[in-house]
Amino acid sequence: MMPNKQRFLTLALASCLAAPAIAQEGLVEIYQRAMLNDPAVREAEARYLATSEVKPQARSNLLPDLNLSAGMSHTFRETPTGAVDPTTGLVVGTSSEFTNDTANWSIGLSQTLFNWSYYATLRQADKQVARAETDYEVAKQDLVVRVADSYFNVLAAEDNLASAVAAREAIARQLEQAQRRFEVGLIAITDVQQSQAGYDDAIAAEITAERLLSLAHESLREIVGELVTELESPTDNLPLLSPEPANAEEWVQTALTQNLALTSSRIAADIAEDDIAIQRAGRLPTLSLSASYGEAAQDQLVRLSGQFGSPTRSEPDTVNWALDLRFPIYTGGFNRSRIQQSVYTHRAATEALERTARQTERQTRDAYLGVISEISRVRAYRQSVESNRTALRATEAGFEVGTQTTVDVLASQNQLRSAETTYSRSRYNYMMNVLKLKQAAGNLSLGDVEQVDSWLQ
């Protein structure tokens, strides 16, 4: 009888073969879908668009401010005069009524003639927009690395699962063979028990590999927004290209000039320095001009003791203009504190710039050395796979003639599976380091994604 797990795997394989083939997706397709769906990139885009509005806001402080106002009012006032009748409690005597209707409109203009903080803020706004745009580009480059890392993690998890399945199947055959040999008295029961233990371990390892594959798929789904099940894998003849130029120092110098995260930190330091000038402008005088023109129509009517007086109407026109000069003398220490605060903020931004520069240099060297070392590792592990495959065949042949034990065969099988998965992982690490090196240098682009995608099939 076929074990239940083997029967389940056989049925699953048959259903997969009967189902229509699903087209595999490459790195470029996954990246393009992530660009549309990844929340981190869309957040960075929204922040860039929001920050770009600081430029017209800063410019508005230097442009005229024009206001139009209009209004209407009605006033009625009655004033009784005279004595109070003690019998009735009513006022006996004369009274007066006053009615006033007013309609007016005015237009006012104000213009800043001199305010140094406004000019400094306008100059700072350009840098704020430039930094937001740089941060948006940083997010897009970071997306390339995150997509590639999740992509290759899925492939690595698939390799681990395939290795675990192959190991379980090989150990199952080994277990069946050991049982037959035990039944005819060729081996001891301990060999069968060792094969059974290896088979149980293989099943546990396969379950773990399935779980890790599911986690890898979910990590990719988090970025792309939907589940991707079929991915292209590296070709057998993966080109192992050395970095050009083949000098770590040249890559470091390029990174110190073009790295986008470093550029953003550099702009942030400049913005903090401009903020010092803006706060110091609070000690300078300001000059502004204001002017207004307005018209009003007023109708009045007064009635005394029931007798209407003559109504009056006036239509005054009003023109006002004024120059307003203000010179701050003492603000309770507020300006001094704001200036000192901006100095400390600039100091923090400068230290952050130095930290980012050192981090960029380290990441660039690490990525460069990673590409170089992974090239050698890929070649070494490729040879290791061939050597372990040859060793396994020799061990299996020795087991057939009785010179090798079951433990030896299981150990050779495990070494081969480990070499195969390590070889695959080294190829993924090579491609990841190629992308990370371009990211550190600040010139990672869609063309680099397309180049790596051309190594997949």
C-alpha positions as CSV (number, residue, x, y, z in Angstrom):
1,M,0.0,0.0,0.0
2,M,1.2,3.5,-0.8
3,P,1.6,5.7,2.3
4,N,-1.0,8.4,2.7
5,K,1.5,11.3,2.2
6,Q,2.9,9.8,-0.9
7,R,-0.6,9.2,-2.3
8,F,-1.4,12.8,-1.5
9,L,1.7,14.1,-3.3
10,T,1.0,11.9,-6.3
11,L,-2.6,13.2,-6.6
12,A,-1.3,16.8,-6.2
13,L,1.3,16.3,-8.9
14,A,-1.3,14.8,-11.2
15,S,-3.7,17.7,-10.7
16,C,-0.9,20.2,-11.4
17,L,0.0,18.4,-14.6
18,A,-3.7,18.4,-15.7
19,A,-4.2,22.1,-14.9
20,P,-3.3,24.7,-17.5
21,A,0.2,26.1,-17.2
22,I,0.6,29.4,-15.4
23,A,3.0,31.8,-17.1
24,Q,6.0,32.6,-15.0
25,E,6.7,36.2,-14.1
26,G,10.1,37.8,-14.2
27,L,11.7,40.4,-12.0
28,V,10.7,43.3,-14.2
29,E,7.0,42.3,-14.2
30,I,7.0,42.0,-10.5
31,Y,8.8,45.3,-10.0
32,Q,6.3,47.1,-12.3
33,R,3.4,45.7,-10.4
34,A,5.0,46.7,-7.1
35,M,5.4,50.2,-8.4
36,L,1.7,50.5,-8.7
37,N,0.7,48.7,-5.5
38,D,3.5,49.1,-2.9
39,P,2.2,51.5,-0.1
40,A,5.7,52.7,0.8
41,V,6.3,54.1,-2.7
42,R,2.9,55.6,-3.0
43,E,3.5,57.2,0.5
44,A,6.8,58.6,-0.7
45,E,5.1,60.0,-3.8
46,A,2.3,61.6,-1.8
47,R,4.9,63.2,0.5
48,Y,6.8,64.5,-2.4
49,L,3.6,66.1,-3.9
50,A,2.7,67.5,-0.5
51,T,6.1,69.0,0.0
52,S,6.2,70.5,-3.5
53,E,3.4,72.9,-2.3
54,V,5.7,74.7,0.1
55,K,7.2,76.6,-2.9
56,P,4.0,78.5,-3.9
57,Q,3.2,78.9,-0.2
58,A,6.5,80.6,0.4
59,R,6.1,82.7,-2.7
60,S,2.7,83.9,-1.6
61,N,4.3,85.8,1.3
62,L,6.0,88.1,-1.2
63,L,3.0,88.7,-3.5
64,P,0.2,91.2,-2.9
65,D,-2.8,90.3,-0.8
66,L,-6.1,91.7,-2.2
67,N,-9.3,91.5,-0.2
68,L,-12.9,92.6,-1.0
69,S,-15.4,93.1,1.7
70,A,-19.0,94.3,1.8
71,G,-21.7,94.6,4.4
72,M,-25.2,95.9,5.3
73,S,-26.6,97.0,8.6
74,H,-29.9,98.2,10.0
75,T,-30.3,100.0,13.3
76,F,-33.5,101.0,15.1
77,R,-33.6,102.7,18.5
78,E,-36.6,104.0,20.4
79,T,-36.0,106.3,23.5
80,P,-39.0,107.1,25.7
81,T,-38.8,110.3,27.8
82,G,-41.0,112.0,30.3
83,A,-42.6,111.0,33.7
84,V,-44.3,107.8,34.9
85,D,-48.0,107.9,35.7
86,P,-48.3,106.5,39.2
87,T,-51.8,105.2,38.4
88,T,-51.2,103.4,35.1
89,G,-47.4,102.9,35.3
90,L,-47.0,104.2,31.7
91,V,-44.6,106.8,30.6
92,V,-46.3,110.0,29.9
93,G,-44.5,112.5,27.8
94,T,-42.5,112.5,24.6
95,S,-40.4,109.8,22.8
96,S,-37.9,109.6,20.0
97,E,-37.1,107.0,17.4
98,F,-33.9,106.6,15.4
99,T,-33.5,104.5,12.2
100,N,-30.2,104.0,10.4
101,D,-29.6,101.8,7.2
102,T,-26.0,101.4,6.0
103,A,-24.5,99.6,3.0
104,N,-20.8,99.6,2.3
105,W,-18.0,97.8,0.4
106,S,-14.3,98.2,0.4
107,I,-11.2,96.7,-1.4
108,G,-7.9,96.4,0.4
109,L,-4.4,95.7,-0.7
110,S,-1.4,94.8,1.4
111,Q,2.1,94.2,0.1
112,T,5.3,93.2,2.0
113,L,8.1,95.5,1.0
114,F,10.8,94.0,3.1
115,N,10.9,90.9,5.3
116,W,14.1,89.0,5.1
117,S,12.6,85.8,6.7
118,Y,10.2,85.6,3.7
119,Y,13.1,85.7,1.2
120,A,15.0,83.1,3.2
121,T,12.0,80.9,3.4
122,L,11.5,81.0,-0.4
123,R,15.1,80.0,-0.9
124,Q,14.7,77.2,1.6
125,A,11.5,76.0,-0.2
126,D,13.5,75.0,-3.3
127,K,15.7,72.8,-1.2
128,Q,12.7,71.2,0.6
129,V,11.2,70.3,-2.7
130,A,14.5,68.9,-4.0
131,R,14.9,66.8,-0.9
132,A,11.4,65.4,-1.2
133,E,12.1,64.5,-4.8
134,T,15.3,62.8,-3.8
135,D,13.5,60.9,-1.0
136,Y,11.0,59.7,-3.6
137,E,13.8,58.4,-5.8
138,V,15.3,56.7,-2.7
139,A,12.0,54.9,-2.1
140,K,11.9,53.7,-5.7
141,Q,15.4,52.4,-5.6
142,D,14.7,50.8,-2.2
143,L,11.7,49.1,-3.8
144,V,14.0,47.5,-6.4
145,V,16.1,46.0,-3.7
146,R,13.0,44.9,-1.6
147,V,11.3,43.3,-4.6
148,A,14.5,41.5,-5.6
149,D,15.2,40.3,-2.1
150,S,11.7,38.9,-1.7
151,Y,11.8,37.5,-5.2
152,F,15.0,35.6,-4.6
153,N,13.8,34.5,-1.1
154,V,10.8,32.8,-2.7
155,L,13.2,31.1,-5.2
156,A,15.4,30.0,-2.3
157,A,12.5,28.7,-0.3
158,E,11.3,26.8,-3.4
159,D,14.8,25.3,-3.7
160,N,14.8,24.3,-0.1
161,L,11.4,22.6,-0.5
162,A,12.5,20.8,-3.7
163,S,15.6,19.6,-1.9
164,A,13.5,18.5,1.1
165,V,11.1,16.6,-1.2
166,A,14.0,15.0,-3.1
167,A,15.6,14.0,0.2
168,R,12.4,12.5,1.5
169,E,11.9,10.5,-1.7
170,A,15.5,9.3,-1.7
171,I,15.4,8.3,1.9
172,A,12.0,6.5,1.3
173,R,13.6,4.4,-1.4
174,Q,16.5,3.8,1.0
175,L,14.1,2.7,3.7
176,E,12.3,0.3,1.3
177,Q,15.6,-1.2,0.2
178,A,16.8,-1.6,3.8
179,Q,13.6,-3.3,4.7
180,R,14.0,-5.8,1.8
181,R,17.6,-6.5,2.7
182,F,16.6,-7.0,6.4
183,E,13.9,-9.5,5.4
184,V,16.5,-11.7,3.6
185,G,19.0,-11.3,6.4
186,L,21.6,-9.2,4.7
187,I,21.5,-6.3,7.3
188,A,20.7,-5.8,10.9
189,I,17.5,-4.2,12.2
190,T,19.6,-1.2,13.3
191,D,20.1,-0.2,9.7
192,V,16.3,-0.3,9.1
193,Q,15.8,1.8,12.2
194,Q,18.4,4.3,11.1
195,S,16.7,4.6,7.7
196,Q,13.3,5.1,9.4
197,A,14.7,7.8,11.6
198,G,16.2,9.6,8.5
199,Y,12.8,9.3,6.8
200,D,11.0,10.8,9.7
201,D,13.5,13.7,9.9
202,A,13.0,14.3,6.1
203,I,9.3,14.6,6.6
204,A,9.8,17.1,9.3
205,A,12.2,19.0,7.2
206,E,9.8,19.1,4.3
207,I,7.0,20.5,6.5
208,T,9.4,23.2,7.7
209,A,10.4,24.0,4.1
210,E,6.7,24.3,3.1
211,R,6.1,26.8,5.9
212,L,9.1,28.9,5.0
213,L,8.0,29.0,1.3
214,S,4.6,30.2,2.5
215,L,6.2,33.0,4.5
216,A,8.4,34.0,1.5
217,H,5.3,34.2,-0.7
218,E,3.5,36.4,1.9
219,S,6.5,38.7,2.1
220,L,6.3,39.2,-1.7
221,R,2.6,39.6,-1.5
222,E,3.0,42.4,1.0
223,I,5.0,44.4,-1.5
224,V,3.1,43.5,-4.7
225,G,-0.3,43.5,-3.2
226,E,-1.3,40.0,-4.6
227,L,0.0,36.5,-4.5
228,V,2.6,35.5,-7.1
229,T,3.1,31.8,-7.4
230,E,5.2,31.3,-10.5
231,L,8.6,33.0,-10.8
232,E,11.4,32.7,-13.2
233,S,14.6,31.2,-12.0
234,P,18.3,31.9,-13.0
235,T,19.6,30.3,-16.1
236,D,22.2,27.5,-15.8
237,N,24.7,29.7,-17.6
238,L,24.4,32.7,-15.3
239,P,26.9,35.3,-16.3
240,L,29.3,36.2,-13.5
241,L,30.2,39.8,-14.3
242,S,32.8,41.6,-12.3
243,P,32.0,45.2,-11.3
244,E,33.1,47.9,-13.7
245,P,35.3,49.7,-12.8
246,A,37.1,46.9,-10.9
247,N,38.1,49.2,-8.1
248,A,36.3,49.6,-4.8
249,E,37.6,53.1,-4.2
250,E,36.2,54.4,-7.4
251,W,32.8,52.9,-6.5
252,V,33.1,54.6,-3.1
253,Q,33.9,58.0,-4.6
254,T,30.9,57.6,-6.9
255,A,28.7,56.8,-4.0
256,L,29.9,59.7,-2.0
257,T,28.8,61.9,-4.9
258,Q,25.7,60.3,-6.2
259,N,24.2,58.2,-3.4
260,L,20.6,59.4,-3.1
261,A,20.3,58.9,0.7
262,L,23.5,60.8,1.2
263,T,22.2,63.5,-1.2
264,S,19.0,63.8,0.9
265,S,21.0,64.2,4.1
266,R,23.2,66.8,2.5
267,I,20.2,68.8,1.4
268,A,18.7,68.4,4.9
269,A,21.8,70.0,6.4
270,D,21.5,72.9,4.0
271,I,17.9,73.3,5.0
272,A,18.8,73.4,8.6
273,E,21.4,76.0,7.9
274,D,18.9,78.2,6.1
275,D,16.6,77.8,9.1
276,I,19.2,79.6,11.2
277,A,19.0,82.6,8.8
278,I,15.2,82.5,8.9
279,Q,15.2,82.7,12.7
280,R,17.9,85.4,12.8
281,A,15.6,87.5,10.4
282,G,13.3,87.8,13.4
283,R,15.6,90.5,14.7
284,L,15.5,92.6,11.5
285,P,12.9,95.3,10.8
286,T,9.9,94.6,8.5
287,L,8.2,97.1,6.1
288,S,4.8,96.7,4.6
289,L,2.3,98.8,2.6
290,S,-1.4,98.7,3.0
291,A,-4.1,100.6,1.0
292,S,-7.8,100.5,0.8
293,Y,-10.7,102.1,-1.0
294,G,-14.3,101.9,0.1
295,E,-17.8,103.4,-0.5
296,A,-20.7,103.5,1.9
297,A,-24.4,104.7,1.8
298,Q,-26.1,105.7,5.0
299,D,-29.8,106.6,5.4
300,Q,-31.0,108.1,8.7
301,L,-34.5,109.0,10.0
302,V,-35.4,110.6,13.3
303,R,-38.9,110.9,14.7
304,L,-39.7,113.0,17.8
305,S,-43.1,112.6,19.6
306,G,-44.7,111.1,16.5
307,Q,-43.4,113.8,14.2
308,F,-41.1,112.6,11.3
309,G,-38.1,114.6,10.8
310,S,-36.3,115.1,7.4
311,P,-34.5,111.9,6.3
312,T,-30.7,112.3,5.7
313,R,-28.5,110.3,3.3
314,S,-24.7,110.3,3.1
315,E,-22.4,108.5,0.6
316,P,-18.8,108.9,1.8
317,D,-15.9,107.5,-0.2
318,T,-12.8,106.5,1.8
319,V,-9.2,106.1,0.7
320,N,-6.6,104.9,3.1
321,W,-2.9,104.0,2.7
322,A,-0.2,103.3,5.2
323,L,3.3,102.2,5.6
324,D,4.0,100.0,8.5
325,L,7.6,99.7,9.8
326,R,8.3,97.4,12.7
327,F,11.5,96.8,14.5
328,P,11.6,94.2,17.2
329,I,13.3,95.4,20.3
330,Y,12.6,92.8,23.0
331,T,10.5,89.6,22.6
332,G,11.1,88.1,26.0
333,G,14.0,86.0,24.7
334,F,11.8,84.2,22.1
335,N,13.9,85.1,19.1
336,R,17.1,84.2,20.9
337,S,15.8,80.8,21.9
338,R,14.5,80.1,18.3
339,I,17.9,81.0,16.9
340,Q,19.7,78.7,19.4
341,Q,17.3,75.9,18.6
342,S,18.0,76.2,14.9
343,V,21.7,76.1,15.6
344,Y,21.3,72.8,17.5
345,T,19.1,71.4,14.8
346,H,21.7,72.3,12.2
347,R,24.4,70.5,14.3
348,A,22.2,67.4,14.4
349,A,21.7,67.5,10.7
350,T,25.4,67.8,10.1
351,E,26.1,64.8,12.3
352,A,23.4,62.9,10.5
353,L,25.1,63.7,7.2
354,E,28.4,62.4,8.5
355,R,26.8,59.2,9.8
356,T,25.1,58.7,6.4
357,A,28.3,59.3,4.6
358,R,30.1,56.6,6.7
359,Q,27.2,54.2,6.3
360,T,27.2,54.8,2.5
361,E,30.9,54.1,2.3
362,R,30.6,50.9,4.3
363,Q,27.6,49.7,2.2
364,T,29.4,50.4,-1.0
365,R,32.5,48.5,0.0
366,D,30.4,45.6,1.3
367,A,28.4,45.4,-1.9
368,Y,31.5,45.6,-4.0
369,L,33.2,42.8,-2.1
370,G,30.0,40.9,-2.0
371,V,29.9,40.8,-5.8
372,I,33.5,39.8,-6.0
373,S,33.2,37.1,-3.3
374,E,29.9,35.7,-4.6
375,I,31.5,35.2,-8.1
376,S,34.1,32.9,-6.5
377,R,31.5,31.3,-4.2
378,V,29.2,30.5,-7.1
379,R,32.0,28.8,-9.0
380,A,33.1,26.9,-5.9
381,Y,29.7,25.7,-4.9
382,R,29.0,24.6,-8.5
383,Q,32.0,22.4,-8.3
384,S,30.9,21.3,-4.8
385,V,27.6,20.1,-6.2
386,E,29.4,18.0,-8.8
387,S,31.8,16.5,-6.2
388,N,29.0,15.7,-3.8
389,R,26.9,14.1,-6.5
390,T,29.9,11.9,-7.5
391,A,30.5,11.1,-3.8
392,L,26.9,10.0,-3.4
393,R,27.0,7.6,-6.3
394,A,30.2,6.1,-4.9
395,T,28.6,5.8,-1.4
396,E,25.5,4.1,-2.9
397,A,27.6,1.7,-4.8
398,G,29.6,0.9,-1.6
399,F,26.3,0.3,0.2
400,E,25.2,-2.2,-2.5
401,V,28.4,-4.2,-1.9
402,G,28.3,-3.8,1.8
403,T,31.3,-1.5,2.3
404,Q,29.1,1.5,3.3
405,T,26.3,1.7,5.8
406,T,22.9,3.4,5.7
407,V,24.3,6.2,7.8
408,D,26.9,6.9,5.2
409,V,24.3,7.0,2.4
410,L,22.1,9.4,4.4
411,A,25.0,11.6,5.2
412,S,26.1,11.8,1.5
413,Q,22.5,12.6,0.4
414,N,22.3,15.4,3.0
415,Q,25.6,16.8,1.9
416,L,24.4,16.9,-1.7
417,R,21.1,18.6,-0.9
418,S,23.0,21.1,1.2
419,A,25.5,21.8,-1.6
420,E,22.6,22.3,-4.1
421,T,20.7,24.7,-2.0
422,T,23.9,26.6,-1.0
423,Y,24.8,26.9,-4.7
424,S,21.4,28.3,-5.5
425,R,21.6,30.7,-2.6
426,S,25.0,32.0,-3.8
427,R,23.6,32.8,-7.2
428,Y,20.8,34.8,-5.7
429,N,23.2,36.6,-3.4
430,Y,25.4,37.5,-6.4
431,M,22.4,39.1,-8.2
432,M,21.4,40.9,-5.0
433,N,24.8,42.3,-4.5
434,V,24.9,43.6,-8.1
435,L,21.7,45.6,-7.4
436,K,22.9,46.7,-4.0
437,L,26.2,48.0,-5.4
438,K,24.3,50.1,-8.0
439,Q,22.0,51.4,-5.2
440,A,24.9,52.4,-3.1
441,A,26.5,54.2,-6.0
442,G,23.2,56.0,-6.6
443,N,22.7,54.9,-10.2
444,L,20.3,52.0,-9.8
445,S,17.8,52.1,-12.6
446,L,15.2,50.1,-14.4
447,G,18.0,49.1,-16.9
448,D,19.7,47.2,-14.1
449,V,16.5,45.4,-13.2
450,E,16.2,44.4,-16.8
451,Q,19.7,43.2,-16.9
452,V,19.1,40.9,-13.9
453,D,15.8,39.9,-15.4
454,S,17.7,38.7,-18.5
455,W,19.5,36.2,-16.4
456,L,16.2,34.5,-15.5
457,Q,14.2,32.1,-17.5
